Amino acid sequence: EKKKPQSESMLCQYLRLSWRTHHLFKTPLSRQLTRAPYVEKRSYPTDLYQDFVKPEEPKWAPTFPSRFPPTSPESLKDSGWEKGATRTGAIGVKMGMIALWDSWGVRHPCTVVKFDNLQVLQVKTNFSKMGLVGLQLGCGQKNWNRVNKSARGQFEKAGVPYKSHVKEFLVSPNAVLPVGTPITVRHFVPGQYVDIQGTTIGKGFQGTIKRWGFKRQAKTHGVTKAHRKAGSQGATGPSRVFPGKKMAGRMGGKNKTILSLKVFKIDTKLNVLYVKGHIPGNKGGFVHIRDAFYKPHKDPPPYPTFFPDPYEKYLPVLYAPDRLDDPFIENLEIRDIPAGLL
């Protein structure tokens, strides 16, 4: 039998392990779990190699206002917003659905969307074909060991925490926001309409009845082991299946946009948005919210976004205006409503 060496480490003595496993513990665990310190890049004087440095080309830089635009409805007309202007969108987290009631007692199913540390990460100065500028936003939080080096350097350059979801929106040149600007739920106005995009819930490989709503065949009268089959795949003349034929396959897991959803309620204290109707995705999934394309703003919105005034008090909860006529009475005109209720 081999004898144990006399110079045995303290770690092996503490764990009472065999001397054959001593080589596994040469690197302390404390050194493996500690993060390497962040080292800044060295800066060298440029006069030593001035002849080798290429002159920087002048790039377009966004011009920001000297003061934040006001938020009162009377002064929003001077904020630069005009019909056709494109504001930035937002990234939210779907929290689930809830039922809300208005002053008439009508029940409205709403989806709860939370804005989780939504900030501007980068401004893309290259114009698109439509003359718009790219604005990159980040939402959520992420641990440093879950972020790769390229994305980590981007977040550290912007001076913002690590984000778990990043999305780029096209905005008008006068709607560009500085890097690090937070975007809250007050970016949207109660009563306006929005378009929400998300990834639908994946259902896996499904048949034609569940995927396309086909009708099953009869359970009797000559049907043998074909009750839920798709049936004929086409005529025998072409001898092929035409593209776009509804057949069994992968269901869900695709990008879907729901148009013209009404913003029913805004909770500024919890930074939560209540949207009437359903939106695609699972609970905890990220969704992209934009101003509605087919139902634009009638009144000037916060442009380019909402900047709170530290000397002004805001309501914690805002609701969409209710309808004037009673929804439970048919054929009621506005002239029949008493003047005190208008």
ROVO-596387 format. One record per residue: residue number from 0; residue in one letter; y, x, z of N, C-alpha, C in turn. Coordinates in steps of 0.2 Angstrom, whole numbers, always signed. Layout:
<marpas>
   num   residu    n.c2    n.c1    n.c3   ca.c2   ca.c1   ca.c3    c.c2    c.c1    c.c3
   NUM        a       Y       X       Z       Y       X       Z       Y       X       Z
...
</marpas>
This chain:
<marpas>
   num   residu    n.c2    n.c1    n.c3   ca.c2   ca.c1   ca.c3    c.c2    c.c1    c.c3
     0        e      -6      +4      +0      +0      +0      +0      +6      +4      +0
     1        k     +11      +2      -4     +18      +5      -4     +22      +4      +2
     2        k     +25      +9      +5     +29      +8     +11     +36      +7      +9
     3        k     +39      +3     +14     +46      +1     +13     +51      +7     +13
     4        p     +56      +8      +9     +60     +14     +10     +64     +13     +16
     5        q     +66     +19     +19     +70     +18     +25     +77     +16     +25
     6        s     +80     +17     +19     +87     +15     +18     +87      +8     +15
     7        e     +86      +3     +19     +86      -4     +16     +93      -7     +18
     8        s     +95     -11     +13    +102     -14     +13    +102     -19     +19
     9        m    +108     -20     +22    +109     -25     +27    +107     -32     +24
    10        l    +109     -33     +18    +107     -40     +15    +100     -42     +15
    11        c     +96     -37     +13     +89     -38     +13     +86     -38     +20
    12        q     +89     -35     +25     +87     -36     +32     +88     -42     +35
    13        y     +94     -45     +33     +96     -52     +35     +92     -57     +32
    14        l     +91     -57     +26     +87     -62     +22     +79     -61     +23
    15        r     +77     -55     +26     +70     -53     +27     +66     -54     +21
    16        l     +69     -50     +16     +66     -50      +9     +62     -44      +8
    17        s     +58     -44      +3     +54     -38      +2     +58     -33      -1
    18        w     +56     -26      -1     +60     -21      -4     +60     -21     -11
    19        r     +55     -25     -14     +55     -25     -22     +61     -30     -25
    20        t     +64     -34     -21     +69     -38     -23     +76     -35     -21
    21        h     +76     -29     -19     +82     -26     -17     +87     -25     -23
    22        h     +84     -24     -29     +89     -23     -35     +92     -29     -37
    23        l     +90     -35     -35     +93     -41     -37    +100     -43     -33
    24        f    +101     -39     -28    +107     -40     -24    +112     -34     -23
    25        k    +111     -30     -29    +116     -24     -29    +123     -27     -30
    26        t    +124     -32     -34    +131     -35     -34    +132     -40     -29
    27        p    +137     -39     -25    +138     -45     -20    +140     -51     -23
    28        l    +138     -57     -19    +140     -63     -22    +147     -65     -22
    29        s    +151     -62     -17    +158     -63     -16    +162     -60     -23
    30        r    +159     -54     -25    +162     -52     -31    +161     -56     -38
    31        q    +155     -59     -38    +153     -63     -43    +157     -70     -44
    32        l    +159     -73     -38    +162     -79     -38    +170     -79     -38
    33        t    +173     -73     -37    +180     -72     -37    +183     -72     -44
    34        r    +189     -75     -45    +192     -75     -51    +196     -68     -53
    35        a    +195     -66     -59    +199     -60     -60    +207     -61     -60
    36        p    +211     -57     -57    +218     -58     -57    +221     -58     -64
    37        y    +226     -63     -65    +230     -63     -71    +234     -58     -72
    38        v    +233     -54     -78    +238     -48     -79    +242     -50     -85
    39        e    +249     -49     -84    +253     -51     -89    +253     -45     -94
    40        k    +255     -47    -100    +255     -42    -106    +261     -37    -105
    41        r    +260     -31    -106    +265     -26    -106    +270     -27    -111
    42        s    +276     -25    -109    +282     -26    -114    +284     -18    -115
    43        y    +285     -16    -122    +287     -10    -123    +294     -10    -127
    44        p    +298      -5    -126    +304      -5    -129    +303      -5    -137
    45        t    +308      -9    -140    +307     -10    -147    +311      -5    -151
    46        d    +315      -1    -148    +319      +4    -152    +314     +10    -154
    47        l    +308     +10    -151    +304     +16    -153    +301     +15    -160
    48        y    +299      +8    -161    +296      +7    -167    +300      +1    -171
    49        q    +306      +2    -171    +310      -3    -174    +309      -4    -182
    50        d    +307      +2    -185    +306      +2    -192    +299      -2    -194
    51        f    +295      -2    -189    +288      -5    -191    +288     -13    -189
    52        v    +293     -15    -186    +294     -23    -184    +297     -27    -189
    53        k    +293     -32    -191    +296     -36    -197    +301     -41    -194
    54        p    +306     -42    -197    +312     -46    -195    +309     -54    -194
    55        e    +310     -57    -189    +308     -64    -188    +312     -69    -193
    56        e    +308     -73    -196    +312     -78    -200    +315     -83    -196
    57        p    +320     -86    -198    +323     -91    -194    +319     -98    -195
    58        k    +317    -100    -189    +313    -107    -189    +317    -112    -187
    59        w    +315    -118    -189    +319    -124    -186    +317    -125    -179
    60        a    +322    -126    -175    +322    -127    -168    +325    -134    -166
    61        p    +321    -138    -162    +324    -145    -160    +330    -144    -156
    62        t    +335    -148    -157    +341    -148    -153    +340    -154    -148
    63        f    +341    -152    -141    +340    -157    -136    +347    -159    -134
    64        p    +348    -165    -131    +354    -167    -129    +356    -163    -123
    65        s    +363    -163    -122    +366    -159    -116    +364    -163    -109
    66        r    +363    -169    -110    +361    -173    -104    +356    -178    -106
    67        f    +352    -180    -101    +347    -185    -103    +350    -192    -105
    68        p    +347    -195    -110    +350    -201    -112    +349    -207    -107
    69        p    +354    -211    -106    +354    -216    -101    +348    -221    -102
    70        t    +347    -225     -97    +342    -230     -97    +344    -237     -97
    71        s    +350    -239     -96    +352    -246     -96    +352    -249    -102
    72        p    +351    -255    -103    +350    -259    -109    +357    -258    -113
    73        e    +363    -258    -110    +369    -258    -113    +370    -251    -117
    74        s    +368    -246    -114    +369    -239    -116    +363    -237    -121
    75        l    +358    -240    -121    +352    -238    -125    +354    -238    -133
    76        k    +359    -242    -134    +361    -243    -141    +364    -236    -144
    77        d    +367    -232    -140    +370    -226    -141    +365    -220    -141
    78        s    +358    -221    -140    +354    -216    -138    +351    -213    -145
    79        g    +353    -216    -151    +350    -213    -157    +345    -217    -160
    80        w    +342    -222    -157    +337    -226    -159    +339    -231    -165
    81        e    +335    -231    -170    +337    -236    -176    +330    -238    -178
    82        k    +330    -243    -182    +324    -246    -185    +321    -241    -190
    83        g    +315    -240    -189    +311    -236    -193    +310    -229    -189
    84        a    +313    -228    -184    +312    -222    -180    +306    -222    -176
    85        t    +303    -216    -176    +296    -215    -173    +296    -211    -166
    86        r    +294    -215    -161    +294    -212    -155    +287    -208    -154
    87        t    +287    -204    -148    +280    -201    -147    +276    -207    -144
    88        g    +269    -206    -145    +264    -210    -142    +263    -208    -134
    89        a    +257    -210    -132    +255    -208    -125    +247    -208    -125
    90        i    +245    -204    -120    +238    -204    -118    +236    -207    -112
    91        g    +232    -212    -111    +230    -215    -105    +223    -215    -104
    92        v    +221    -217     -98    +214    -217     -96    +212    -224     -94
    93        k    +207    -227     -98    +205    -234     -97    +201    -234     -90
    94        m    +204    -239     -86    +202    -240     -79    +197    -246     -78
    95        g    +198    -251     -83    +194    -257     -82    +198    -263     -84
    96        m    +195    -269     -83    +199    -275     -84    +200    -279     -78
    97        i    +205    -283     -78    +207    -288     -73    +210    -294     -76
    98        a    +211    -299     -72    +214    -305     -74    +220    -306     -70
    99        l    +226    -308     -74    +232    -309     -71    +235    -316     -73
   100        w    +239    -319     -69    +242    -326     -70    +249    -325     -71
   101        d    +252    -329     -76    +259    -329     -76    +262    -335     -72
   102        s    +269    -336     -73    +272    -341     -69    +270    -348     -70
   103        w    +267    -349     -76    +265    -356     -78    +257    -357     -76
   104        g    +254    -352     -73    +247    -353     -71    +242    -351     -76
   105        v    +244    -348     -82    +239    -346     -87    +236    -340     -85
   106        r    +230    -340     -86    +226    -334     -85    +226    -329     -91
   107        h    +227    -323     -90    +227    -318     -95    +223    -312     -94
   108        p    +217    -311     -97    +213    -305     -96    +217    -299     -99
   109        c    +217    -294     -94    +221    -288     -96    +217    -281     -94
   110        t    +218    -276     -98    +215    -270     -97    +220    -265     -94
   111        v    +217    -261     -89    +221    -257     -85    +221    -250     -88
   112        v    +227    -247     -89    +227    -240     -92    +232    -236     -88
   113        k    +229    -230     -85    +233    -226     -81    +235    -220     -85
   114        f    +241    -218     -83    +244    -212     -86    +243    -206     -81
   115        d    +239    -201     -82    +237    -196     -77    +240    -189     -79
   116        n    +246    -188     -76    +250    -181     -77    +251    -180     -85
   117        l    +254    -185     -88    +255    -184     -95    +261    -180     -96
   118        q    +261    -175    -100    +266    -170    -101    +266    -167    -108
   119        v    +272    -165    -110    +273    -162    -117    +271    -155    -117
   120        l    +266    -153    -121    +263    -146    -121    +267    -141    -126
   121        q    +268    -144    -132    +270    -140    -138    +274    -144    -143
   122        v    +279    -141    -146    +282    -144    -152    +281    -140    -158
   123        k    +278    -144    -163    +276    -141    -169    +282    -142    -174
   124        t    +285    -136    -176    +291    -136    -180    +290    -137    -187
   125        n    +284    -137    -190    +283    -138    -197    +283    -146    -198
   126        f    +287    -148    -203    +288    -155    -205    +282    -157    -209
   127        s    +280    -163    -208    +275    -166    -212    +278    -169    -218
   128        k    +274    -172    -222    +276    -175    -229    +281    -181    -228
   129        m    +281    -184    -222    +285    -190    -220    +292    -187    -217
   130        g    +292    -181    -216    +298    -178    -213    +298    -179    -205
   131        l    +292    -179    -202    +291    -180    -195    +289    -173    -192
   132        v    +290    -173    -185    +288    -167    -182    +282    -168    -177
   133        g    +278    -163    -176    +272    -164    -172    +274    -163    -164
   134        l    +272    -167    -160    +273    -167    -153    +266    -167    -149
   135        q    +264    -162    -146    +258    -161    -143    +258    -163    -136
   136        l    +254    -168    -133    +254    -170    -127    +247    -169    -123
   137        g    +247    -168    -117    +241    -167    -113    +241    -171    -107
   138        c    +235    -174    -105    +233    -178    -100    +228    -176     -96
   139        g    +228    -178     -89    +222    -177     -85    +223    -170     -82
   140        q    +218    -168     -78    +217    -162     -75    +210    -159     -76
   141        k    +210    -152     -76    +204    -148     -77    +204    -142     -73
   142        n    +198    -140     -71    +197    -134     -67    +198    -128     -72
   143        w    +200    -122     -69    +202    -117     -74    +195    -114     -77
   144        n    +189    -114     -73    +183    -112     -76    +180    -116     -81
   145        r    +183    -122     -82    +181    -127     -88    +185    -126     -94
   146        v    +190    -121     -94    +195    -121    -100    +193    -114    -103
   147        n    +193    -114    -110    +192    -108    -113    +198    -103    -113
   148        k    +198     -97    -115    +204     -93    -115    +210     -95    -119
   149        s    +208     -97    -125    +214     -99    -130    +218    -105    -127
   150        a    +214    -110    -124    +218    -116    -122    +221    -114    -115
   151        r    +218    -109    -111    +221    -107    -105    +228    -104    -106
   152        g    +228    -100    -111    +234     -96    -113    +239    -101    -115
   153        q    +237    -106    -119    +242    -111    -121    +245    -115    -115
   154        f    +241    -117    -110    +244    -121    -104    +248    -116    -100
   155        e    +246    -110     -99    +250    -105     -95    +257    -104     -99
   156        k    +257    -104    -105    +263    -102    -109    +268    -108    -108
   157        a    +265    -114    -108    +269    -120    -107    +271    -121    -100
   158        g    +268    -118     -95    +270    -119     -88    +268    -125     -85
   159        v    +262    -128     -88    +259    -135     -85    +252    -134     -83
   160        p    +250    -138     -79    +243    -137     -76    +238    -138     -82
   161        y    +232    -136     -81    +226    -137     -86    +225    -144     -87
   162        k    +225    -146     -94    +224    -153     -96    +217    -154     -98
   163        s    +214    -160     -97    +207    -162    -100    +207    -165    -107
   164        h    +213    -167    -109    +213    -170    -116    +220    -169    -119
   165        v    +220    -167    -125    +226    -165    -129    +226    -169    -135
   166        k    +232    -172    -137    +233    -176    -143    +240    -174    -146
   167        e    +240    -174    -153    +247    -173    -156    +249    -179    -159
   168        f    +256    -181    -158    +259    -187    -161    +264    -184    -166
   169        l    +266    -188    -171    +271    -187    -176    +277    -191    -173
   170        v    +283    -188    -173    +289    -191    -170    +295    -189    -175
   171        s    +300    -193    -175    +306    -191    -178    +309    -185    -176
   172        p    +313    -182    -180    +316    -175    -178    +321    -176    -172
   173        n    +324    -182    -171    +329    -183    -165    +325    -186    -159
   174        a    +318    -187    -160    +314    -189    -154    +310    -184    -151
   175        v    +312    -177    -152    +308    -172    -150    +310    -171    -142
   176        l    +305    -170    -138    +306    -169    -131    +304    -161    -129
   177        p    +308    -159    -124    +306    -152    -122    +299    -151    -119
   178        v    +297    -145    -119    +290    -144    -116    +290    -145    -109
   179        g    +285    -148    -106    +284    -150     -99    +287    -156     -97
   180        t    +290    -160    -102    +293    -166    -100    +288    -171     -98
   181        p    +288    -175     -92    +283    -180     -90    +285    -186     -94
   182        i    +279    -190     -96    +280    -196     -99    +276    -201     -94
   183        t    +280    -206     -92    +277    -211     -88    +276    -218     -91
   184        v    +274    -223     -88    +273    -230     -91    +280    -233     -93
   185        r    +285    -231     -90    +292    -234     -92    +293    -232     -99
   186        h    +289    -227    -102    +290    -226    -109    +290    -232    -114
   187        f    +286    -237    -111    +285    -243    -114    +288    -249    -110
   188        v    +290    -254    -114    +294    -260    -111    +289    -266    -110
   189        p    +289    -269    -105    +285    -276    -104    +287    -281    -109
   190        g    +282    -283    -113    +283    -288    -118    +283    -285    -125
   191        q    +283    -279    -126    +282    -276    -132    +275    -276    -134
   192        y    +274    -274    -141    +267    -273    -143    +265    -266    -145
   193        v    +259    -264    -144    +257    -258    -145    +250    -258    -148
   194        d    +249    -252    -152    +242    -251    -155    +238    -246    -151
   195        i    +232    -247    -149    +228    -243    -145    +222    -241    -148
   196        q    +221    -234    -148    +215    -231    -152    +210    -228    -147
   197        g    +204    -229    -147    +199    -226    -143    +192    -225    -146
   198        t    +187    -222    -143    +181    -222    -145    +176    -227    -143
   199        t    +173    -231    -147    +169    -237    -145    +163    -234    -141
   200        i    +160    -239    -137    +154    -237    -133    +148    -236    -138
   201        g    +145    -231    -137    +139    -229    -141    +133    -234    -139
   202        k    +130    -237    -144    +124    -241    -143    +117    -238    -145
   203        g    +118    -232    -148    +112    -229    -151    +110    -232    -158
   204        f    +103    -231    -159    +101    -234    -166     +99    -241    -164
   205        q    +102    -246    -168    +101    -253    -167     +99    -256    -174
   206        g     +96    -262    -173     +93    -265    -179     +99    -270    -182
   207        t     +97    -273    -187    +103    -277    -191    +105    -283    -187
   208        i    +101    -286    -183    +103    -292    -179    +108    -290    -174
   209        k    +107    -284    -170    +112    -282    -165    +118    -279    -168
   210        r    +117    -275    -174    +122    -271    -177    +127    -275    -181
   211        w    +124    -280    -185    +128    -284    -190    +128    -291    -189
   212        g    +124    -293    -184    +124    -301    -182    +120    -305    -187
   213        f    +114    -301    -190    +110    -305    -194    +106    -310    -191
   214        k    +104    -315    -194    +100    -321    -191     +92    -319    -192
   215        r     +89    -320    -187     +81    -318    -187     +78    -323    -191
   216        q     +72    -321    -193     +68    -326    -197     +64    -331    -192
   217        a     +60    -335    -195     +57    -341    -191     +51    -337    -188
   218        k     +50    -340    -182     +44    -338    -178     +38    -341    -180
   219        t     +38    -346    -184     +32    -349    -187     +32    -350    -194
   220        h     +28    -354    -197     +28    -356    -204     +27    -349    -209
   221        g     +22    -346    -207     +20    -340    -212     +24    -334    -211
   222        v     +28    -333    -206     +31    -326    -205     +26    -322    -200
   223        t     +24    -316    -203     +20    -312    -199     +23    -305    -198
   224        k     +24    -304    -192     +27    -297    -190     +33    -295    -193
   225        a     +37    -300    -195     +44    -299    -198     +49    -303    -195
   226        h     +49    -305    -189     +54    -309    -186     +61    -306    -186
   227        r     +61    -300    -184     +68    -297    -184     +69    -291    -189
   228        k     +66    -292    -195     +67    -287    -200     +73    -289    -204
   229        a     +75    -284    -208     +82    -285    -212     +80    -289    -218
   230        g     +74    -289    -220     +73    -293    -226     +74    -289    -233
   231        s     +76    -292    -238     +76    -289    -244     +82    -284    -244
   232        q     +81    -278    -248     +85    -273    -248     +89    -273    -255
   233        g     +88    -278    -259     +91    -278    -265     +87    -280    -271
   234        a     +90    -281    -277     +86    -283    -283     +81    -278    -285
   235        t     +76    -279    -289     +72    -274    -292     +74    -271    -298
   236        g     +79    -275    -301     +82    -272    -308     +85    -265    -307
   237        p     +90    -264    -303     +93    -258    -302     +89    -252    -299
   238        s     +84    -255    -296     +79    -250    -293     +82    -245    -288
   239        r     +87    -247    -284     +90    -243    -279     +94    -247    -274
   240        v     +96    -244    -269    +100    -248    -264    +107    -246    -265
   241        f    +111    -251    -265    +118    -250    -267    +122    -247    -260
   242        p    +127    -243    -261    +131    -240    -256    +134    -246    -252
   243        g    +134    -245    -245    +137    -250    -241    +133    -256    -239
   244        k    +126    -255    -240    +122    -260    -238    +121    -260    -231
   245        k    +121    -266    -228    +121    -267    -220    +113    -266    -218
   246        m    +112    -261    -215    +105    -259    -213    +105    -257    -206
   247        a    +100    -255    -203     +99    -253    -196    +102    -246    -196
   248        g    +105    -244    -190    +107    -237    -190    +111    -236    -183
   249        r    +115    -230    -183    +118    -229    -177    +124    -233    -176
   250        m    +125    -236    -170    +130    -241    -168    +134    -239    -163
   251        g    +141    -239    -164    +146    -237    -159    +147    -230    -159
   252        g    +151    -227    -155    +153    -220    -155    +158    -218    -160
   253        k    +162    -223    -163    +167    -222    -168    +174    -223    -166
   254        n    +179    -220    -169    +186    -222    -167    +188    -229    -170
   255        k    +191    -233    -165    +193    -239    -167    +200    -241    -164
   256        t    +204    -244    -168    +211    -245    -166    +212    -253    -166
   257        i    +214    -255    -160    +216    -262    -159    +223    -263    -160
   258        l    +225    -267    -165    +233    -268    -166    +236    -274    -162
   259        s    +242    -272    -161    +247    -278    -159    +244    -281    -152
   260        l    +244    -276    -147    +242    -279    -140    +248    -279    -136
   261        k    +249    -284    -132    +255    -285    -128    +255    -282    -122
   262        v    +260    -279    -120    +261    -275    -113    +263    -281    -108
   263        f    +258    -283    -104    +259    -288    -100    +263    -286     -93
   264        k    +261    -280     -90    +264    -278     -84    +264    -271     -84
   265        i    +269    -268     -80    +270    -261     -79    +271    -260     -71
   266        d    +267    -255     -69    +267    -253     -62    +270    -246     -61
   267        t    +276    -245     -60    +279    -239     -60    +277    -234     -54
   268        k    +275    -238     -48    +273    -234     -42    +266    -231     -43
   269        l    +261    -234     -46    +255    -232     -48    +254    -229     -55
   270        n    +259    -229     -59    +259    -226     -65    +254    -230     -70
   271        v    +253    -236     -70    +248    -240     -73    +251    -245     -77
   272        l    +248    -246     -83    +250    -250     -88    +245    -256     -89
   273        y    +247    -262     -89    +242    -268     -90    +243    -271     -97
   274        v    +238    -270    -101    +239    -273    -108    +234    -279    -109
   275        k    +237    -284    -112    +233    -290    -113    +228    -289    -118
   276        g    +222    -291    -117    +216    -290    -121    +212    -284    -120
   277        h    +207    -283    -124    +202    -278    -123    +204    -272    -128
   278        i    +202    -266    -125    +203    -260    -129    +196    -256    -130
   279        p    +195    -252    -135    +188    -249    -135    +187    -243    -130
   280        g    +181    -242    -129    +179    -236    -124    +176    -238    -118
   281        n    +173    -233    -114    +171    -234    -108    +176    -233    -102
   282        k    +174    -235     -96    +179    -234     -91    +179    -226     -90
   283        g    +185    -224     -89    +187    -217     -88    +188    -213     -95
   284        g    +187    -217    -100    +188    -214    -107    +196    -213    -109
   285        f    +198    -208    -113    +205    -208    -115    +206    -212    -121
   286        v    +212    -215    -121    +214    -219    -126    +221    -217    -128
   287        h    +223    -218    -135    +230    -216    -137    +234    -222    -139
   288        i    +240    -222    -136    +244    -228    -136    +250    -227    -140
   289        r    +252    -231    -145    +258    -230    -149    +262    -237    -150
   290        d    +268    -237    -152    +271    -243    -153    +268    -246    -159
   291        a    +268    -253    -159    +264    -257    -164    +268    -256    -171
   292        f    +264    -256    -176    +266    -255    -183    +268    -261    -186
   293        y    +264    -266    -185    +266    -273    -188    +271    -277    -184
   294        k    +272    -276    -177    +276    -279    -173    +281    -274    -170
   295        p    +286    -272    -173    +290    -267    -170    +295    -269    -165
   296        h    +299    -265    -162    +304    -267    -157    +309    -272    -160
   297        k    +311    -276    -156    +317    -281    -157    +323    -278    -154
   298        d    +323    -275    -148    +328    -272    -144    +327    -265    -144
   299        p    +332    -261    -143    +331    -253    -142    +327    -251    -137
   300        p    +322    -248    -138    +317    -245    -132    +320    -239    -129
   301        p    +317    -236    -124    +320    -230    -121    +318    -224    -126
   302        y    +323    -221    -129    +323    -216    -134    +326    -210    -132
   303        p    +323    -204    -133    +316    -203    -135    +311    -205    -130
   304        t    +312    -206    -124    +308    -208    -119    +312    -210    -113
   305        f    +309    -212    -107    +312    -215    -101    +314    -209     -97
   306        f    +320    -208     -95    +322    -203     -90    +325    -206     -84
   307        p    +322    -206     -78    +324    -209     -73    +331    -206     -70
   308        d    +335    -211     -68    +342    -209     -65    +340    -208     -57
   309        p    +342    -202     -54    +340    -201     -47    +345    -205     -43
   310        y    +350    -208     -45    +355    -212     -41    +354    -219     -42
   311        e    +349    -221     -46    +348    -228     -47    +341    -230     -45
   312        k    +340    -236     -42    +334    -239     -39    +331    -243     -44
   313        y    +324    -243     -45    +321    -246     -50    +316    -251     -47
   314        l    +314    -256     -50    +309    -261     -48    +302    -257     -48
   315        p    +297    -258     -43    +291    -255     -44    +286    -258     -49
   316        v    +287    -265     -50    +283    -269     -55    +287    -272     -59
   317        l    +286    -272     -66    +289    -276     -71    +284    -280     -75
   318        y    +286    -286     -76    +282    -291     -80    +285    -293     -87
   319        a    +281    -295     -91    +284    -297     -98    +287    -304     -97
   320        p    +292    -306    -100    +295    -313    -100    +290    -318    -102
   321        d    +290    -323     -98    +286    -329     -99    +289    -333    -105
   322        r    +284    -338    -107    +286    -342    -112    +290    -348    -109
   323        l    +295    -351    -114    +299    -356    -111    +296    -363    -111
   324        d    +291    -365    -115    +288    -371    -115    +282    -371    -111
   325        d    +280    -377    -109    +274    -377    -104    +268    -377    -109
   326        p    +263    -372    -108    +257    -372    -112    +252    -377    -111
   327        f    +253    -381    -106    +248    -387    -105    +251    -393    -107
   328        i    +257    -394    -110    +259    -400    -113    +260    -398    -121
   329        e    +257    -403    -125    +258    -402    -132    +264    -405    -135
   330        n    +266    -402    -140    +272    -405    -144    +278    -406    -139
   331        l    +280    -401    -135    +286    -401    -131    +291    -397    -134
   332        e    +297    -399    -135    +302    -396    -138    +307    -393    -133
   333        i    +311    -388    -135    +315    -384    -130    +321    -389    -128
   334        r    +323    -394    -132    +328    -398    -130    +326    -403    -124
   335        d    +319    -404    -123    +317    -408    -118    +316    -405    -111
   336        i    +317    -398    -111    +317    -395    -105    +324    -395    -101
   337        p    +324    -397     -95    +330    -397     -91    +334    -390     -92
   338        a    +341    -391     -91    +345    -385     -92    +344    -380     -87
   339        g    +342    -383     -81    +341    -378     -75    +335    -373     -76
   340        l    +331    -375     -80    +325    -371     -81    +325    -366     -86
   341        l    +330    -366     -90    +331    -362     -96    +334    -355     -93
</marpas>
